[in-house]
Amino acid sequence: MSLIDAFLIDFETVDFESDSKIAKEVLYEFQKNCNYVNGDNCNFVLDSPITSAGWYFAKLFLSGQFGKKLYELNTDQIDSSKGKKFEDKFVSWLTANFKKRKCQAYLKIASEMK
């Protein structure tokens, strides 16, 4: 795994209210699994969306520390996800976890901060 300081992920959906709620629930569960129970929400942020043609476009920020811990706990699943680079595999794994909960948002890496 390459060292990433943070992830900036494009979060695109036609139902922001529902999909953002599901995404946050999943991420809160991941925080709990990582023993990040301080509740300060510094591990991820989903910003307010902008809208265009019925779509909502937002940015999802994940701290590098949170990403690293998620990788440590889910190495096999992430490594076997679609993509060539670690960042693509990580976003593919995250998307799959959101979709299991019926989140229909599209995720793609917007930026990696090294």
All heavy atoms as an XYZ file, in Angstrom:
929
protein
N       0.845     -1.182      0.000
C       0.000      0.000      0.000
C       0.882      1.233      0.000
O       1.768      1.366      0.818
C      -0.884     -0.008      1.255
C      -1.702      1.248      1.419
S      -2.707      1.165      2.923
C      -2.788      2.891      3.276
N       0.642      2.129     -0.932
C       1.373      3.385     -0.928
C       0.793      4.283      0.157
O      -0.365      4.173      0.535
C       1.265      4.061     -2.299
O      -0.082      4.345     -2.592
N       1.614      5.158      0.645
C       1.153      6.050      1.700
C       0.355      7.200      1.106
O       0.833      7.918      0.236
C       2.338      6.584      2.499
C       3.113      5.525      3.279
C       4.296      6.153      3.979
C       2.215      4.826      4.283
N      -0.853      7.351      1.571
C      -1.750      8.403      1.116
C      -2.081      9.251      2.334
O      -2.480      8.729      3.371
C      -3.051      7.805      0.518
C      -2.747      6.851     -0.620
C      -4.022      8.888      0.122
C      -2.285      7.491     -1.894
N      -1.949     10.561      2.208
C      -2.292     11.443      3.314
C      -3.794     11.617      3.446
O      -4.309     11.819      4.535
C      -1.631     12.811      3.156
C      -0.119     12.735      3.357
O       0.330     11.842      4.100
O       0.589     13.556      2.774
N      -4.512     11.549      2.326
C      -5.967     11.690      2.348
C      -6.528     11.308      0.993
O      -5.812     11.287     -0.003
C      -6.345     13.127      2.685
N      -7.801     10.991      0.989
C      -8.528     10.728     -0.245
C      -9.553     11.830     -0.447
O     -10.229     12.234      0.502
C      -9.315      9.412     -0.161
C      -8.482      8.185     -0.223
C      -8.177      7.493      0.930
C      -8.032      7.693     -1.431
C      -7.437      6.334      0.888
C      -7.281      6.532     -1.489
C      -6.980      5.863     -0.321
N      -9.690     12.266     -1.676
C     -10.781     13.148     -2.063
C     -11.532     12.400     -3.153
O     -10.978     12.117     -4.218
C     -10.266     14.496     -2.557
C     -11.322     15.552     -2.834
C     -12.144     15.839     -1.572
C     -10.669     16.829     -3.323
N     -12.787     12.048     -2.861
C     -13.575     11.181     -3.730
C     -14.791     11.939     -4.234
O     -15.485     12.602     -3.457
C     -14.014      9.920     -2.952
C     -12.779      9.145     -2.460
C     -14.926      9.048     -3.786
C     -13.081      8.047     -1.471
N     -15.038     11.845     -5.542
C     -16.265     12.403     -6.106
C     -17.422     11.501     -5.715
O     -17.354     10.277     -5.876
C     -16.181     12.488     -7.631
C     -15.235     13.569     -8.108
O     -15.141     14.619     -7.446
O     -14.583     13.362     -9.150
N     -18.496     12.113     -5.210
C     -19.705     11.415     -4.773
C     -20.834     11.962     -5.620
O     -21.235     13.114     -5.464
C     -19.933     11.693     -3.281
C     -21.053     10.930     -2.641
C     -20.813      9.725     -1.988
C     -22.353     11.433     -2.644
C     -21.845      9.036     -1.370
C     -23.387     10.742     -2.027
C     -23.137      9.545     -1.389
N     -21.332     11.155     -6.571
C     -22.336     11.613     -7.532
C     -23.585     10.753     -7.414
O     -23.503      9.527     -7.422
C     -21.771     11.524     -8.946
C     -20.492     12.321     -9.116
C     -19.770     12.061    -10.424
O     -20.250     11.219    -11.229
O     -18.728     12.685    -10.642
N     -24.759     11.405     -7.325
C     -25.997     10.673     -7.122
C     -27.202     11.481     -7.592
O     -27.115     12.704     -7.722
C     -26.169     10.304     -5.632
O     -27.379      9.574     -5.452
C     -26.180     11.537     -4.750
N     -28.312     10.793     -7.804
C     -29.569     11.476     -8.105
C     -30.439     11.581     -6.856
O     -31.470     12.245     -6.882
C     -30.358     10.781     -9.246
C     -29.603     10.901    -10.567
C     -30.661      9.343     -8.915
N     -30.040     10.935     -5.761
C     -30.790     10.970     -4.505
C     -29.823     11.232     -3.348
O     -29.482     10.323     -2.591
C     -31.550      9.655     -4.304
C     -32.497      9.688     -3.114
O     -32.535     10.704     -2.385
O     -33.208      8.686     -2.914
N     -29.390     12.473     -3.242
C     -28.364     12.803     -2.261
C     -28.818     12.530     -0.831
O     -28.049     12.018     -0.026
C     -27.924     14.263     -2.397
C     -26.763     14.603     -1.509
C     -25.477     14.238     -1.870
C     -26.946     15.252     -0.297
C     -24.394     14.519     -1.053
C     -25.874     15.546      0.525
C     -24.588     15.176      0.149
N     -30.053     12.868     -0.510
C     -30.517     12.699      0.863
C     -30.386     11.250      1.327
O     -29.799     10.966      2.370
C     -31.965     13.172      1.002
C     -32.447     13.164      2.436
C     -33.829     13.775      2.601
O     -34.207     14.642      1.798
O     -34.524     13.359      3.540
N     -30.893     10.333      0.537
C     -30.842      8.918      0.893
C     -29.419      8.355      0.813
O     -28.942      7.703      1.747
C     -31.761      8.124     -0.030
O     -31.640      6.748      0.217
N     -28.734      8.611     -0.297
C     -27.404      8.034     -0.490
C     -26.379      8.588      0.485
O     -25.519      7.849      0.964
C     -26.947      8.228     -1.933
C     -27.708      7.330     -2.906
O     -28.318      6.330     -2.453
O     -27.692      7.624     -4.108
N     -26.458      9.864      0.801
C     -25.500     10.426      1.759
C     -25.731      9.866      3.153
O     -24.778      9.616      3.897
C     -25.574     11.957      1.777
O     -26.822     12.405      2.265
N     -26.997      9.635      3.501
C     -27.314      9.041      4.802
C     -26.710      7.644      4.911
O     -26.088      7.296      5.913
C     -28.825      8.994      5.003
C     -29.244      8.414      6.320
C     -30.755      8.383      6.463
C     -31.128      7.734      7.792
N     -32.547      7.479      7.892
N     -26.901      6.842      3.862
C     -26.349      5.480      3.852
C     -24.823      5.520      3.922
O     -24.204      4.794      4.704
C     -26.809      4.720      2.595
C     -28.318      4.479      2.634
C     -26.048      3.393      2.447
C     -28.913      4.005      1.322
N     -24.203      6.380      3.110
C     -22.742      6.479      3.095
C     -22.209      6.845      4.477
O     -21.241      6.244      4.962
C     -22.292      7.505      2.063
N     -22.838      7.809      5.120
C     -22.390      8.220      6.454
C     -22.570      7.095      7.469
O     -21.698      6.881      8.316
C     -23.134      9.473      6.907
C     -22.698     10.712      6.162
C     -23.520     11.917      6.594
C     -23.169     13.155      5.797
N     -24.009     14.309      6.189
N     -23.687      6.371      7.380
C     -23.903      5.236      8.287
C     -22.802      4.193      8.130
O     -22.264      3.692      9.117
C     -25.269      4.590      8.032
C     -26.434      5.419      8.497
C     -27.795      4.865      8.055
O     -27.832      3.850      7.304
O     -28.810      5.457      8.449
N     -22.464      3.871      6.886
C     -21.406      2.896      6.621
C     -20.077      3.402      7.176
O     -19.344      2.664      7.845
C     -21.300      2.591      5.110
C     -20.047      1.781      4.798
C     -22.542      1.868      4.620
N     -19.762      4.664      6.927
C     -18.495      5.221      7.397
C     -18.442      5.301      8.918
O     -17.388      5.064      9.519
C     -18.246      6.579      6.748
C     -17.978      6.496      5.237
C     -18.033      7.885      4.600
C     -16.648      5.813      4.951
N     -19.558      5.618      9.558
C     -19.590      5.596     11.032
C     -19.349      4.189     11.562
O     -18.639      4.003     12.554
C     -20.919      6.141     11.575
C     -21.046      7.646     11.521
C     -22.136      8.240     10.914
C     -20.074      8.467     12.098
C     -22.254      9.630     10.860
C     -20.187      9.846     12.042
C     -21.277     10.425     11.431
O     -21.390     11.795     11.382
N     -19.923      3.185     10.891
C     -19.676      1.799     11.290
C     -18.201      1.442     11.116
O     -17.608      0.778     11.969
C     -20.547      0.844     10.484
C     -21.994      0.883     10.874
C     -22.867     -0.002     10.002
O     -22.338     -0.913      9.319
O     -24.093      0.230      9.997
N     -17.613      1.878     10.006
C     -16.183      1.638      9.796
C     -15.351      2.303     10.891
O     -14.386      1.715     11.377
C     -15.731      2.157      8.436
C     -16.175      1.330      7.258
C     -16.111      1.850      5.984
C     -16.642      0.032      7.404
C     -16.492      1.110      4.875
C     -17.037     -0.723      6.307
C     -16.960     -0.180      5.041
N     -15.715      3.521     11.274
C     -14.994      4.205     12.357
C     -15.056      3.370     13.631
O     -14.049      3.210     14.329
C     -15.611      5.579     12.655
C     -15.180      6.667     11.754
C     -15.645      8.036     12.231
O     -14.931      8.985     12.014
N     -16.788      8.173     12.836
N     -16.242      2.863     13.925
C     -16.422      2.039     15.120
C     -15.543      0.797     15.039
O     -14.885      0.423     16.016
C     -17.896      1.654     15.240
C     -18.334      1.267     16.593
C     -19.848      1.080     16.583
C     -20.370      1.016     17.989
N     -21.826      0.862     18.034
N     -15.516      0.138     13.857
C     -14.674     -1.045     13.666
C     -13.194     -0.730     13.817
O     -12.407     -1.602     14.176
C     -14.923     -1.666     12.287
C     -16.308     -2.247     12.148
O     -16.990     -2.505     13.130
N     -16.747     -2.439     10.917
N     -12.821      0.507     13.518
C     -11.424      0.943     13.643
C     -11.116      1.451     15.051
O     -10.009      1.916     15.316
C     -11.132      2.062     12.643
S     -11.181      1.554     10.921
N     -12.102      1.378     15.933
C     -11.982      1.892     17.300
C     -11.787      3.403     17.347
O     -11.144      3.923     18.238
C     -10.871      1.177     18.081
C     -11.204     -0.271     18.323
O     -12.344     -0.603     18.652
N     -10.234     -1.141     18.139
N     -12.345      4.097     16.366
C     -12.375      5.555     16.370
C     -13.747      5.967     16.888
O     -14.644      6.270     16.131
C     -12.191      6.136     14.965
C     -10.856      5.859     14.324
C     -10.752      5.716     12.953
C      -9.698      5.764     15.068
C      -9.533      5.480     12.336
C      -8.475      5.516     14.465
C      -8.406      5.376     13.104
O      -7.209      5.139     12.501
N     -13.899      5.964     18.191
C     -15.209      6.229     18.781
C     -15.295      7.604     19.430
O     -16.211      7.891     20.173
C     -15.593      5.137     19.811
C     -15.857      3.825     19.120
C     -14.530      4.991     20.877
N     -14.346      8.469     19.118
C     -14.349      9.786     19.737
C     -15.462     10.679     19.211
O     -15.781     11.691     19.804
C     -12.991     10.472     19.578
C     -12.570     10.614     18.130
O     -13.319     10.298     17.208
N     -11.350     11.077     17.917
N     -16.066     10.309     18.092
C     -17.216     11.033     17.582
C     -16.923     12.396     17.007
O     -17.835     13.148     16.681
N     -15.667     12.758     16.834
C     -15.364     14.107     16.327
C     -15.446     14.187     14.805
O     -15.344     15.251     14.232
C     -14.005     14.591     16.820
C     -12.848     13.742     16.309
O     -13.079     12.825     15.519
O     -11.718     14.027     16.721
N     -15.659     13.037     14.154
C     -15.866     12.992     12.706
C     -14.719     13.613     11.917
O     -14.924     14.174     10.861
C     -17.201     13.648     12.329
C     -17.636     13.268     10.930
O     -17.268     12.224     10.421
N     -18.398     14.123     10.303
N     -13.507     13.520     12.424
C     -12.365     14.062     11.682
C     -11.803     13.050     10.684
O     -10.871     13.345      9.964
C     -11.272     14.527     12.641
S     -10.525     13.193     13.583
N     -12.396     11.867     10.621
C     -11.906     10.830      9.717
C     -12.518     10.918      8.332
O     -11.940     10.437      7.373
C     -12.175      9.445     10.305
C     -11.411      9.244     11.583
O     -10.198      9.331     11.592
N     -12.117      9.002     12.662
N     -13.707     11.512      8.232
C     -14.343     11.690      6.937
C     -15.289     12.886      6.976
O     -15.798     13.256      8.026
C     -15.097     10.436      6.492
C     -16.360     10.164      7.266
C     -17.576     10.693      6.848
C     -16.340      9.371      8.394
C     -18.741     10.449      7.557
C     -17.498      9.115      9.105
C     -18.696      9.652      8.686
N     -15.480     13.468      5.805
C     -16.425     14.571      5.649
C     -17.063     14.429      4.268
O     -16.371     14.227      3.276
C     -15.727     15.950      5.740
C     -16.704     17.079      5.443
C     -15.064     16.142      7.086
N     -18.380     14.533      4.229
C     -19.112     14.584      2.963
C     -19.677     15.990      2.856
O     -20.505     16.386      3.670
C     -20.229     13.535      2.929
C     -21.064     13.467      1.658
C     -20.190     13.172      0.434
C     -22.155     12.415      1.790
N     -19.183     16.742      1.873
C     -19.594     18.145      1.784
C     -20.988     18.292      1.181
O     -21.588     17.336      0.696
C     -18.563     18.984      1.029
C     -18.526     18.722     -0.468
O     -19.262     17.853     -0.967
O     -17.744     19.399     -1.153
N     -21.501     19.486      1.238
C     -22.799     19.789      0.642
C     -22.679     19.713     -0.872
O     -21.680     20.151     -1.443
C     -23.254     21.186      1.046
O     -23.427     21.252      2.443
N     -23.714     19.207     -1.524
C     -23.623     19.001     -2.971
C     -23.969     20.252     -3.768
O     -24.610     21.173     -3.269
C     -24.678     17.929     -3.223
C     -25.732     18.228     -2.200
C     -24.957     18.668     -0.969
N     -23.534     20.224     -5.008
C     -24.041     21.160     -5.999
C     -24.927     20.323     -6.921
O     -24.736     19.109     -7.023
C     -22.917     21.881     -6.782
C     -22.013     20.879     -7.504
C     -22.093     22.763     -5.876
C     -21.060     21.533     -8.481
N     -25.900     20.954     -7.547
C     -26.817     20.198     -8.393
C     -26.716     20.665     -9.834
O     -26.447     21.835    -10.114
C     -28.275     20.345     -7.919
O     -28.630     21.725     -7.949
C     -28.458     19.797     -6.529
N     -26.953     19.704    -10.723
C     -26.972     19.997    -12.151
C     -27.726     18.882    -12.856
O     -27.397     17.700    -12.681
C     -25.550     20.103    -12.693
O     -25.571     20.357    -14.077
N     -28.745     19.254    -13.628
C     -29.516     18.316    -14.442
C     -30.043     17.129    -13.631
O     -30.022     15.984    -14.088
C     -28.670     17.827    -15.619
N     -30.487     17.399    -12.419
C     -31.054     16.351    -11.578
C     -30.043     15.512    -10.817
O     -30.410     14.597    -10.095
N     -28.768     15.812    -10.985
C     -27.705     15.093    -10.289
C     -27.144     15.956     -9.165
O     -27.135     17.184     -9.247
C     -26.568     14.742    -11.250
C     -26.885     13.554    -12.099
C     -27.624     13.536    -13.241
C     -26.494     12.209    -11.848
N     -27.714     12.264    -13.729
C     -27.026     11.426    -12.892
C     -25.746     11.592    -10.858
C     -26.824     10.047    -12.968
C     -25.545     10.227    -10.944
C     -26.080      9.472    -11.978
N     -26.647     15.296     -8.140
C     -25.976     15.957     -7.017
C     -24.511     15.553     -7.058
O     -24.194     14.360     -7.172
C     -26.587     15.516     -5.685
C     -28.023     15.916     -5.525
C     -29.055     15.132     -6.054
C     -28.363     17.070     -4.838
C     -30.377     15.497     -5.913
C     -29.694     17.438     -4.682
C     -30.693     16.650     -5.216
O     -32.005     17.016     -5.077
N     -23.638     16.549     -6.943
C     -22.198     16.314     -6.987
C     -21.582     16.843     -5.692
O     -21.723     18.026     -5.373
C     -21.571     17.028     -8.182
C     -22.153     16.595     -9.494
C     -23.237     17.260    -10.053
C     -21.626     15.503    -10.166
C     -23.785     16.856    -11.261
C     -22.164     15.090    -11.384
C     -23.249     15.764    -11.929
N     -20.928     15.953     -4.969
C     -20.305     16.330     -3.702
C     -18.917     15.702     -3.627
O     -18.557     14.846     -4.440
C     -21.166     15.866     -2.529
N     -18.159     16.121     -2.642
C     -16.843     15.549     -2.391
C     -16.881     14.824     -1.054
O     -17.453     15.310     -0.075
C     -15.760     16.640     -2.321
C     -15.585     17.426     -3.601
C     -14.990     16.602     -4.704
C     -14.714     17.469     -5.926
N     -14.442     16.687     -7.109
N     -16.279     13.652     -1.040
C     -16.124     12.860      0.173
C     -14.641     12.845      0.515
O     -13.819     12.410     -0.298
C     -16.639     11.437     -0.046
C     -16.417     10.433      1.082
C     -17.125     10.873      2.360
C     -16.896      9.046      0.653
N     -14.310     13.338      1.684
C     -12.928     13.379      2.159
C     -12.737     12.258      3.173
O     -13.540     12.111      4.092
C     -12.632     14.726      2.820
C     -11.338     14.749      3.573
C     -10.144     14.999      2.916
C     -11.304     14.506      4.934
C      -8.948     15.009      3.606
C     -10.110     14.516      5.634
C      -8.930     14.769      4.967
N     -11.686     11.466      3.002
C     -11.297     10.444      3.979
C      -9.860     10.720      4.395
O      -8.983     10.860      3.537
C     -11.375      9.041      3.385
C     -12.720      8.516      2.940
C     -12.560      7.143      2.298
C     -13.676      8.414      4.105
N      -9.625     10.767      5.687
C      -8.261     11.005      6.159
C      -7.380      9.813      5.811
O      -7.849      8.672      5.708
C      -8.240     11.241      7.667
O      -8.449     10.024      8.370
N      -6.105     10.060      5.630
C      -5.155      8.999      5.331
C      -5.067      7.978      6.440
O      -4.963      6.773      6.186
N      -5.155      8.437      7.678
C      -5.104      7.544      8.831
C      -6.284      6.572      8.806
O      -6.130      5.382      9.045
C      -5.123      8.366     10.121
C      -5.202      7.554     11.387
C      -5.353      8.427     12.625
O      -5.337      9.643     12.557
N      -5.504      7.786     13.759
N      -7.454      7.095      8.485
C      -8.660      6.271      8.401
C      -8.529      5.269      7.248
O      -8.816      4.082      7.407
C      -9.870      7.185      8.212
C     -11.218      6.516      8.319
C     -11.460      5.478      9.198
C     -12.271      6.972      7.543
C     -12.716      4.889      9.298
C     -13.535      6.403      7.628
C     -13.755      5.353      8.510
N      -8.075      5.724      6.092
C      -7.867      4.845      4.955
C      -6.875      3.739      5.255
O      -7.085      2.577      4.897
N      -5.802      4.092      5.937
C      -4.778      3.107      6.292
C      -5.342      2.055      7.247
O      -5.114      0.853      7.072
C      -3.578      3.799      6.931
C      -2.458      2.860      7.295
C      -1.272      3.584      7.873
C      -0.194      2.575      8.236
N       0.939      3.190      8.911
N      -6.109      2.494      8.224
C      -6.697      1.560      9.184
C      -7.721      0.655      8.494
O      -7.762     -0.556      8.752
C      -7.352      2.330     10.334
C      -7.842      1.461     11.452
C      -6.689      0.822     12.192
C      -7.191      0.121     13.439
N      -6.129     -0.554     14.162
N      -8.525      1.228      7.601
C      -9.483      0.413      6.849
C      -8.756     -0.634      6.015
O      -9.201     -1.783      5.919
C     -10.366      1.295      5.958
C     -11.424      2.114      6.678
C     -12.081      3.092      5.723
C     -12.460      1.207      7.334
N      -7.635     -0.232      5.417
C      -6.849     -1.183      4.634
C      -6.302     -2.302      5.517
O      -6.359     -3.476      5.148
C      -5.716     -0.464      3.902
C      -4.888     -1.413      3.069
C      -5.396     -1.959      1.896
C      -3.610     -1.784      3.465
C      -4.656     -2.857      1.137
C      -2.852     -2.670      2.719
C      -3.380     -3.206      1.557
O      -2.648     -4.095      0.818
N      -5.797     -1.947      6.693
C      -5.257     -2.956      7.603
C      -6.323     -3.980      7.985
O      -6.034     -5.170      8.097
C      -4.714     -2.300      8.877
C      -3.437     -1.521      8.666
C      -3.027     -0.722      9.892
O      -3.691     -0.814     10.953
O      -2.040      0.028      9.785
N      -7.562     -3.521      8.168
C      -8.645     -4.404      8.590
C      -9.304     -5.157      7.434
O     -10.010     -6.143      7.669
C      -9.713     -3.599      9.344
C      -9.266     -2.960     10.658
C     -10.351     -2.059     11.218
C      -8.875     -4.034     11.671
N      -9.084     -4.698      6.203
C      -9.771     -5.274      5.039
C      -8.830     -5.520      3.862
O      -9.234     -5.425      2.706
C     -10.902     -4.330      4.591
C     -11.897     -4.070      5.693
O     -12.746     -4.899      5.978
N     -11.785     -2.914      6.333
N      -7.589     -5.850      4.151
C      -6.556     -5.973      3.128
C      -6.959     -6.890      1.983
O      -6.867     -6.514      0.810
C      -5.234     -6.468      3.751
O      -4.846     -5.565      4.784
C      -4.135     -6.560      2.712
N      -7.410     -8.099      2.294
C      -7.735     -9.069      1.243
C      -8.866     -8.576      0.348
O      -8.789     -8.706     -0.877
C      -8.103    -10.433      1.851
C      -6.906    -11.112      2.505
O      -5.759    -10.752      2.171
O      -7.128    -11.994      3.347
N      -9.903     -8.007      0.958
C     -11.041     -7.515      0.178
C     -10.624     -6.358     -0.731
O     -11.021     -6.293     -1.887
C     -12.167     -7.046      1.095
C     -12.834     -8.155      1.856
C     -13.881     -7.610      2.814
O     -14.262     -6.440      2.774
N     -14.352     -8.479      3.696
N      -9.840     -5.437     -0.189
C      -9.415     -4.271     -0.973
C      -8.475     -4.710     -2.092
O      -8.627     -4.292     -3.241
C      -8.780     -3.194     -0.071
C      -9.854     -2.612      0.866
C      -8.135     -2.092     -0.914
C      -9.327     -1.692      1.953
N      -7.504     -5.560     -1.758
C      -6.546     -6.015     -2.777
C      -7.210     -6.780     -3.917
O      -6.717     -6.771     -5.040
C      -5.451     -6.878     -2.142
C      -4.437     -6.058     -1.368
O      -4.415     -4.810     -1.511
O      -3.664     -6.672     -0.600
N      -8.338     -7.435     -3.645
C      -9.012     -8.202     -4.690
C     -10.087     -7.379     -5.417
O     -10.761     -7.903     -6.306
C      -9.624     -9.478     -4.099
O     -10.638     -9.157     -3.177
N     -10.226     -6.117     -5.084
C     -11.201     -5.246     -5.750
C     -10.689     -4.814     -7.116
O      -9.501     -4.912     -7.417
C     -11.484     -4.013     -4.895
O     -12.127     -4.374     -3.711
N     -11.612     -4.314     -7.953
C     -11.262     -3.870     -9.300
C     -10.331     -2.663     -9.250
O     -10.470     -1.808     -8.387
C     -12.523     -3.481    -10.064
C     -13.367     -4.663    -10.494
C     -14.645     -4.217    -11.160
C     -14.362     -3.580    -12.494
N     -15.596     -3.244    -13.236
N      -9.423     -2.627    -10.197
C      -8.513     -1.498    -10.310
C      -7.070     -1.946    -10.346
O      -6.736     -3.038     -9.876
N      -6.229     -1.095    -10.896
C      -4.803     -1.400    -10.953
C      -4.056     -0.745     -9.800
O      -3.210     -1.353     -9.176
C      -4.214     -0.940    -12.290
C      -4.728     -1.752    -13.462
C      -4.065     -1.366    -14.751
C      -4.625     -2.218    -15.886
N      -3.983     -1.986    -17.147
N      -4.382      0.511     -9.535
C      -3.708      1.240     -8.457
C      -4.463      1.031     -7.142
O      -5.662      0.753     -7.141
C      -3.651      2.737     -8.778
C      -2.884      3.073    -10.032
C      -2.668      4.555    -10.237
C      -3.905      5.378    -10.014
N      -3.747      6.799    -10.277
N      -3.744      1.202     -6.048
C      -4.358      1.049     -4.732
C      -5.580      1.943     -4.580
O      -6.623      1.510     -4.090
C      -3.348      1.366     -3.611
C      -4.019      1.559     -2.281
C      -4.522      0.463     -1.589
C      -4.193      2.825     -1.747
C      -5.178      0.635     -0.374
C      -4.843      2.994     -0.538
C      -5.330      1.895      0.150
N      -5.490      3.183     -5.031
C      -6.572      4.138     -4.860
C      -7.842      3.656     -5.560
O      -8.947      3.776     -5.028
C      -6.172      5.520     -5.401
C      -5.007      6.148     -4.688
C      -3.634      5.623     -5.119
O      -3.542      4.870     -6.121
O      -2.644      5.961     -4.452
N      -7.684      3.096     -6.755
C      -8.834      2.578     -7.501
C      -9.448      1.369     -6.791
O     -10.672      1.234     -6.718
C      -8.428      2.202     -8.925
C      -7.946      3.400     -9.720
O      -8.451      4.517     -9.490
O      -7.051      3.224    -10.573
N      -8.596      0.493     -6.287
C      -9.078     -0.676     -5.560
C      -9.830     -0.252     -4.294
O     -10.884     -0.804     -3.974
C      -7.918     -1.590     -5.184
C      -7.279     -2.310     -6.357
C      -6.096     -3.132     -5.895
C      -5.467     -3.883     -7.032
N      -6.255     -5.022     -7.488
N      -9.293      0.734     -3.599
C      -9.917      1.209     -2.367
C     -11.303      1.786     -2.657
O     -12.281      1.479     -1.975
C      -9.027      2.258     -1.680
C      -9.559      2.704     -0.355
C      -9.250      2.002      0.795
C     -10.370      3.827     -0.258
C      -9.755      2.406      2.023
C     -10.871      4.237      0.967
C     -10.559      3.530      2.115
N     -11.416      2.626     -3.683
C     -12.699      3.238     -4.034
C     -13.679      2.172     -4.527
O     -14.873      2.231     -4.215
C     -12.510      4.381     -5.057
C     -13.843      4.857     -5.601
C     -11.767      5.546     -4.413
N     -13.204      1.183     -5.258
C     -14.055      0.085     -5.708
C     -14.604     -0.689     -4.505
O     -15.797     -1.032     -4.453
C     -13.264     -0.842     -6.625
O     -14.042     -1.928     -7.030
N     -13.758     -0.960     -3.538
C     -14.176     -1.651     -2.313
C     -15.190     -0.807     -1.539
O     -16.211     -1.323     -1.075
C     -12.943     -1.949     -1.457
C     -13.262     -2.439     -0.080
C     -13.597     -3.720      0.270
C     -13.294     -1.664      1.114
N     -13.833     -3.772      1.623
C     -13.652     -2.531      2.160
C     -13.046     -0.327      1.408
C     -13.778     -2.100      3.480
C     -13.171      0.103      2.708
C     -13.532     -0.775      3.734
N     -14.932      0.485     -1.418
C     -15.843      1.375     -0.710
C     -17.198      1.424     -1.417
O     -18.250      1.339     -0.776
C     -15.231      2.773     -0.605
C     -15.964      3.785      0.254
C     -16.070      3.308      1.701
C     -15.245      5.135      0.204
N     -17.180      1.517     -2.735
C     -18.417      1.526     -3.522
C     -19.218      0.255     -3.274
O     -20.441      0.301     -3.083
C     -18.098      1.669     -5.021
O     -17.408      2.899     -5.240
C     -19.357      1.631     -5.865
N     -18.554     -0.883     -3.273
C     -19.234     -2.161     -3.041
C     -19.898     -2.183     -1.667
O     -21.025     -2.681     -1.518
C     -18.247     -3.322     -3.181
N     -19.230     -1.633     -0.669
C     -19.813     -1.588      0.671
C     -21.016     -0.667      0.725
O     -21.998     -0.960      1.418
C     -18.758     -1.164      1.697
C     -17.909     -2.319      2.122
O     -18.286     -3.090      2.994
N     -16.759     -2.489      1.476
N     -20.969      0.449      0.027
C     -22.124      1.343     -0.040
C     -23.284      0.655     -0.755
O     -24.425      0.734     -0.329
C     -21.768      2.641     -0.765
C     -20.912      3.600      0.023
C     -20.514      4.796     -0.554
C     -20.494      3.345      1.311
C     -19.728      5.705      0.134
C     -19.707      4.236      2.024
C     -19.323      5.422      1.435
N     -22.991     -0.022     -1.871
C     -24.042     -0.657     -2.670
C     -24.729     -1.790     -1.917
O     -25.919     -2.036     -2.127
C     -23.475     -1.137     -3.994
C     -23.088      0.038     -4.895
C     -23.259     -0.260     -6.344
C     -22.861      0.907     -7.203
N     -23.759      2.024     -7.163
N     -24.006     -2.478     -1.033
C     -24.620     -3.523     -0.207
C     -25.764     -2.963      0.620
O     -26.687     -3.686      0.974
C     -23.580     -4.141      0.743
C     -22.609     -5.072      0.100
C     -21.639     -5.590      1.138
C     -20.437     -6.244      0.503
N     -19.430     -6.599      1.511
N     -25.684     -1.687      0.939
C     -26.710     -1.025      1.750
C     -27.687     -0.228      0.893
O     -28.419      0.591      1.378
C     -26.035     -0.103      2.764
C     -25.104     -0.823      3.732
C     -25.840     -1.507      4.860
N     -26.369     -0.573      5.797
C     -25.687     -0.056      6.818
N     -24.453     -0.411      7.033
N     -26.260      0.801      7.614
N     -27.640     -0.447     -0.410
C     -28.550      0.182     -1.378
C     -28.233      1.647     -1.666
O     -29.080      2.398     -2.124
C     -30.024      0.056     -0.941
C     -30.466     -1.349     -0.614
C     -30.476     -2.225     -1.835
C     -31.048     -3.603     -1.489
N     -30.357     -4.684     -2.065
N     -27.022      2.051     -1.442
C     -26.566      3.382     -1.847
C     -26.263      3.323     -3.344
O     -25.507      2.465     -3.791
C     -25.315      3.785     -1.076
S     -24.588      5.350     -1.586
N     -26.861      4.214     -4.107
C     -26.703      4.196     -5.556
C     -25.695      5.235     -6.067
O     -25.595      5.465     -7.272
C     -28.062      4.420     -6.221
C     -29.066      3.316     -5.905
C     -28.580      1.940     -6.346
O     -28.163      1.756     -7.484
N     -28.631      0.975     -5.447
N     -24.968      5.855     -5.165
C     -24.007      6.887     -5.569
C     -22.858      6.282     -6.355
O     -22.457      5.139     -6.137
C     -23.460      7.610     -4.338
N     -22.353      7.068     -7.288
C     -21.146      6.714     -8.025
C     -19.966      7.373     -7.326
O     -20.012      8.559     -7.004
C     -21.232      7.208     -9.472
C     -22.294      6.514    -10.276
C     -23.565      7.068    -10.412
C     -22.033      5.290    -10.897
C     -24.544      6.419    -11.142
C     -23.014      4.636    -11.633
C     -24.262      5.216    -11.743
O     -25.235      4.566    -12.462
N     -18.917      6.598     -7.115
C     -17.699      7.117     -6.479
C     -16.543      6.991     -7.453
O     -16.421      5.994     -8.156
C     -17.368      6.322     -5.221
C     -18.415      6.215     -4.131
C     -17.888      5.388     -2.975
C     -18.854      7.569     -3.645
N     -15.701      8.005     -7.452
C     -14.444      7.916     -8.198
C     -13.432      8.810     -7.519
O     -13.774      9.804     -6.887
C     -14.623      8.272     -9.669
C     -15.011      9.706     -9.934
C     -15.177      9.941    -11.409
C     -15.612     11.390    -11.620
N     -15.847     11.738    -12.987
N     -12.193      8.412     -7.637
C     -11.132      9.178     -6.990
C     -11.036     10.544     -7.671
O     -10.964     10.644     -8.893
C      -9.784      8.417     -7.019
C      -8.794      9.002     -6.038
C      -9.189      8.365     -8.397
C      -9.001      8.577     -4.643
N     -11.122     11.575     -6.871
C     -10.999     12.939     -7.383
C      -9.542     13.367     -7.257
O      -8.989     14.010     -8.131
C     -11.905     13.908     -6.633
N      -8.947     12.968     -6.129
C      -7.584     13.378     -5.861
C      -7.015     12.539     -4.734
O      -7.723     12.176     -3.821
C      -7.556     14.862     -5.467
O      -6.264     15.269     -5.167
N      -5.752     12.259     -4.835
C      -5.044     11.612     -3.736
C      -4.005     12.604     -3.261
O      -3.376     13.298     -4.043
C      -4.409     10.308     -4.174
C      -3.473     10.477     -5.353
C      -3.086      9.172     -5.973
O      -3.940      8.524     -6.563
O      -1.885      8.840     -5.874
N      -3.895     12.730     -1.976
C      -2.984     13.712     -1.410
C      -1.799     12.978     -0.785
O      -1.952     12.348      0.240
C      -3.713     14.573     -0.386
C      -4.876     15.305     -0.994
S      -5.853     16.065      0.297
C      -7.427     16.158     -0.505
N      -0.670     13.034     -1.480
C       0.520     12.321     -0.999
C       1.460     13.270     -0.309
O       1.499     14.423     -0.571
C       1.230     11.623     -2.153
C       0.405     10.513     -2.734
C       1.184      9.794     -3.789
C       0.328      8.679     -4.363
N       0.990      7.904     -5.355
